[in-house]
Amino acid sequence: MAPPSPHDRRRKDEDEDDPVEQMISRTGCAELHYAVQECMAEHQDWRLCQSHVKTFKDCMMNFQIAQKQQLMKQQQQQPTASKSAPS
């Protein structure tokens, strides 16, 4: 029996606990990630998939920027403990 293809993205029970899959799903970029993988499986040449890679990269960058902005906003809204503590 042939080993499973590393590009086979059909969901299996053990895939449900994959931390990388979970992280990508939380970004909202999962479908773009799967498109990159499908392109790679189809063409077997990463150079032919650069448009998919760029789209996925842009999605991930946008997510990271939004996360950073949200974190900075939360930090600005929280008063620092050192300012409110008596000397």
N, C-alpha and C positions, 0 to 999 in steps of 0.2 A: 504494500500500500504506500502511495506517495505521501511525503510529509505535506502538511497544510501550507498553503501559500502565505507568506508574511503580509501580503496585500489583501487578503480575504477579510473584508470588514463586516461580514455577517455577525450579528450579535449572538454571543453565547453567554451562558450563565456566568462563567468565570470572568468575562469581559465587564460585567456589571461592577466589579470591585476594582477595576484598573484605575489607579489614581490619576494617570495621565489622561485617560478618557474623561474622567470626572472633571478634571481641571479645565480641559478644553470645552466641555459641555457648558460649564459655568460662564465661559467668556462670551458665548453666543456665536462662536466661530466654528462650531463642530462641522457643519455642513461643508464649509470651505476646506476644512482639514480633510474630510473624506474625499472631496473633489481632487485634492492634491494626491492622495493615496491612490485613487482610481486612475488618475492620469499616469502616475508612475507605474502602476500595474499594467496599464494598456500599452504604454510606449517603451517602457524599460530604459528610459533615457531622461534624466532629470532636466536636461536642457530644453526638452520639448514641453515642459510643464511650468515654465517660468511665469507665465501669466497667472496660473493658479496659485503658485507660491507667493507671488507679489500680493494678490488679493487676500490670501490668508494672513500674510505678514501685516498688511495694512489693518486688517480686522483686529489682530492681536495687539498692534500698537495703539489703536484707538481705545481698546479695552484698558490697556495699561495706563494710558493718559487719563481716562475717566476715573480709574481706581485711584491714581495719584491725586487728582483734583479732589475727589471725595475725601480722601484721608487728610489732605491739607485743610479742607473746610472743617472737618471734625476737630482737628487739632486747634484751629482758630476759635472754635466755639467753646472749647473746654478751658475754663480758667486753670492756670497752673497752680499746683499745690504749694509751691514755694512762695508765691506772691501772697497767698491767703494765710499762710502759717505765721504765727508770731515769731519774732526774732529772739 
